[in-house]
Each structure stands twice: as C-alpha cells, then as structure tokens.
C-alpha cells in the first residue's frame, strides 16, 4: 500500500515538474516572441521552446500516409501559428537564403524561414478524425504541392487553409506565395506556413493581393476577427498601389445595385464611384501588429451618397486624404473614389433615428484609394451663371459695336454725298 502511494506521489511530482517546465518554456517563448529584435542566431532557441526542435521538424512527412503523421503535422502547425505573422515575415527577410538569391536544395535549409513563390499544382484538405484532432483549438490541415520558382523544385506546403477555388480545380496551376518554415529532411523537405497566398493575374491579384482571403469574409455582419487580416492587407495593398494602375483596373461609374443586393458576386470588384459626402470620420488603429506589419496607424471612414443610391450611403475606408479635402467642413462636398468592394457591412450610421435610438443598417464596404475632390453642385451652378453672364455681356457688346459701326458708316456716307452734290470749286 505504501509503495502504491509512493508511486502515485512520484507520478504527481513528475507531472508537476513537467507542467512547470512546459509553463517555463511557454513563458520564455512568449517573452521572446514579444521582443522587438530577435537575432537570426536566436531563432533556433525560440523554435525549441515552441516545440519546433530539429527532431520534430525532421519527423514531418510530405506524404501524410497515416494518422500519426497527420497528428505530427497538426502539432507542428499549432506551434507555428503561435508565431505572429510579422515576426515570421521579419525572419524570412533576415534569412540568408531568402528570395530570388536562394540557390541549392530546400532540404538543406531545415529550420530557416523563407519567402517562397511559384505555381501550386495540387491542393487538398486533409480530413481530421475527432480522436486525432482532440486537444487542438482549431484542427485544420491542408496540403499543397508548389513548383517553387526561386528553388526550381517542387515541395509540399502544410497550412491551415487553402483558397476554396483551388479544391475543385482538376487542372490547377495558380500563382502563389508563402512565408514558411522549412521542415522535413534533406531528401523530402516540407514547408510549414500560416496560409498559402493566391495571386491571380486579374483584379486586385495584379496588385499583389491574396485573393484567398476573400474566403474569410461574411456578409451582413460587422467586421469580424477573421476579416481583420484581409481588411488591413487590402488597405495596405491599395495604399501602395500606383493610382493610375488602380484606375485602369476599375469599372468607371459602376452600377451600385449589385454592391447592395449581390455582395458575394461583387466581392473583389474594383469600381470608381462619384457622390457627395454625408459623413467622414478618422479611425485610429490601436493594434501594434497592424501598425508594424502594414504601416497603418489610422484611416478615414467616408459615407458617400451617389446619384443612384437613393440616399443610402456606401462606406469607403481610405488610408490617405488629399491635402485639399477639408477634414471638418466636408458635408456636401463631391468626391470621386476608386476602391475594392469587400462586403455588405452592418454598421451604425453617424446620425440618430427620430426616436433617439441608434439604428444598425447595411451598406457596401469598400477599401478606397486617395479620393479626388470634385466641383460641388453649387460651384458648378455658379460657374454656369458666370458663363451665362459673360456670354450675354459678349452678345450685347457685339450688338452695340455693330450698331455704332452702322451709325458711323451712315454718317460717313452722308458726308460724302453732300460733298459730291456741291461739285468742284475752281
């Protein structure tokens, strides 16, 4: 009996020590992840604390032939997702083998963070049985095969998601990129990444935007946590885009009815719309990771009424305002904005209802470029009035000049006639 009790106590003590060790590792890794400057030589230590040690990375297989391999991939991916996207991007930029300068085999780079690009030729979602997914917050696993352009070889990528459009494509060949950690072995490398970005040569895909993020968007809601990534990435893309290129991709004076009634079919469309400002307010971005990753610390929310919107606003979120646009006395000003439609957004307008209660309503939400200030209707009327006055003055002046010329001509004719009637005096 005493031996049994001693065994139980030793077991509990071992579990306690292990838990404390795990907690210490978790705390240490959290502190390292929060550090602003992590040197490349410190990354292996951090990976060890996260559970992504050399042995774990080497155990990953691109085949995923059995549930043991699937669970190992889930464990590695779950640890990888603890790394903030901005940190992974920074480490990929710091990597000595990053980008087009990379040479050799991916298998020689296990433990390195890389930016890879190429063409995805296969994509599949791996079914996760409940017993295998037990213990994971969000057990999802997808596998892609990419022909990596900057390494001239094909490699398996493991991520949580892939664009839905890829799953039903039997002849898949889509341009893509990823920020990934190299795992596996020299002979069979595997890349672990948060997601595989899709860059088709159309619409905002031509601007470098990941169209796969559209899959995260839900209509008729406020901005969700999942949509936050897409919202700011799209805003950053639009902010960095050449205005002339953005305008060239846009549908000019597009019909707005589909933006209100068919949001799913309109998502990602680039349109140019004109209207007057009903409301314009600054929105400050408090999230440090958004400011660091996307360079956005504020943006402007503009409610635009177009001639055919029946006094219903469309909401543009723009990162930059032109200098000539006043930030206070803006009501009634006319703007022309090119933007990308994101979703049907549930929001609370600036004005209150007659009953004094705040009313939520739906409006198309677009991420826009720099607005262009147009002449206001009153200014156009004033210009037209001035033009009319000038025209009338010109006509009247012309008539007066003509009348004076006729009168002078008649007087000269009269003088000549009188002289001729007198004859010539000798």
Helices and strands as residue ranges (DSSP letters): H 2-34, H 40-50, H 54-59, H 67-80, H 85-94, G 99-101, G 106-109, E 113-125, H 130-133, E 142-148, E 153-159, H 164-167, E 174-184, E 189-193, E 197-198, G 203-207, G 211-216, H 225-240, H 243-249, E 251-252, H 257-261, H 263-266, E 270-284, H 288-294, E 298-305, E 314-318, E 334-348, E 360-368, E 372-374, H 377-422
